[in-house]
C-alpha cells in the first residue's frame, strides 16, 4: 500500500513539473510568435491543420516545442518558431496556453 501511495504522489508531482512558467510573459511571446497561426490565446487557428493550443496540457506544449527545437519533431515552420525560444520562453508559453479556455476538454 505504501508503494502505491508513493507512486501516486510522484505522479501528482510530475503533472505539475512545468507549472512554473509565467502566463503573462507567455501571452506576450504568443502575440509575437504564435498568434499569427494559432491565435494569440491559442484557440483560433487560421487553418485546420494548425492545432488548438488553448487548454492543452502544459507538459505537452513544453515537450512539443523542445522536440521542434531539437529536430526530433519535424516541421520546418515550427522549427523556425521554436529555435529562438529559451527554456523559460517555452515554460511561459506552456503556462499561457494551458491557462486558456478551450474546446479541447471541459474546464472545471
C-alpha positions in Angstrom: 0.0 0.0 0.0 2.8 2.4 0.8 4.4 1.8 -2.6 1.1 2.7 -4.3 0.8 5.9 -2.2 4.4 6.9 -3.1 3.8 6.2 -6.7 0.6 8.3 -6.7 2.4 11.2 -5.0 5.3 11.0 -7.5 2.8 11.1 -10.5 1.0 14.0 -9.0 4.2 16.0 -8.7 5.2 15.1 -12.3 2.0 16.6 -13.6 3.0 20.0 -12.3 6.6 19.8 -13.5 6.0 22.6 -15.9 3.7 24.7 -13.8 6.5 27.2 -13.1 6.0 29.3 -16.3 4.7 32.8 -16.2 1.5 33.1 -18.2 1.7 36.8 -18.6 5.1 36.5 -20.2 3.8 33.6 -22.3 0.9 35.8 -23.6 3.5 38.5 -24.7 5.6 35.8 -26.5 2.4 34.4 -28.1 1.4 37.8 -29.5 4.8 38.0 -31.3 5.4 34.3 -32.2 2.3 32.1 -32.2 -0.7 34.3 -32.7 -0.5 34.5 -36.5 -1.1 30.8 -36.9 -2.8 29.6 -33.7 -4.4 32.8 -32.4 -3.0 34.8 -29.5 -4.9 32.7 -27.0 -4.2 29.5 -29.0 -7.9 28.8 -29.6 -8.4 30.1 -33.1 -6.0 28.6 -35.6 -6.1 30.2 -39.1 -6.0 26.8 -40.8 -7.5 23.4 -39.9 -4.0 21.8 -39.9 -2.8 24.2 -37.1 -3.7 22.7 -33.7 -5.7 24.4 -31.0 -3.2 25.2 -28.2 -5.6 26.7 -25.7 -6.3 24.4 -22.8 -3.6 22.0 -23.9 -1.6 20.4 -21.1 1.5 22.4 -20.3 3.8 19.4 -20.3 2.7 18.5 -23.8 3.4 22.0 -25.1 6.8 22.0 -23.4 7.7 18.6 -24.9 6.4 19.6 -28.4 8.3 22.9 -28.5 11.5 21.2 -27.3 11.1 18.5 -29.8 10.6 21.0 -32.7 13.6 22.9 -31.4 15.8 19.8 -31.3 14.6 18.5 -34.7 13.1 15.4 -33.0 9.7 16.5 -34.3 9.9 17.5 -37.9 8.1 20.6 -39.1 10.3 23.4 -40.8 7.9 26.2 -39.8 7.7 25.2 -36.2 11.4 24.5 -36.0 11.9 28.2 -37.1 9.5 29.4 -34.5 10.9 27.2 -31.7 14.6 27.7 -32.4 14.9 31.2 -30.8 12.8 30.3 -27.7 14.7 29.8 -24.4 13.6 27.2 -21.9 11.9 30.0 -19.9 10.1 31.2 -23.0 8.8 27.6 -23.6 7.7 27.3 -20.0 6.0 30.7 -20.2 4.2 29.7 -23.4 3.1 26.4 -21.9 1.7 28.3 -18.8 -0.2 30.7 -21.0 -1.8 28.2 -23.4 -2.7 25.7 -20.7 -4.5 28.5 -18.7 -6.8 29.4 -21.6 -10.3 28.0 -22.0 -10.7 25.6 -24.8 -13.0 23.2 -26.6 -10.3 20.5 -26.2 -11.8 19.4 -22.9 -14.2 20.7 -20.3 -12.6 23.2 -17.9 -13.5 22.8 -14.3 
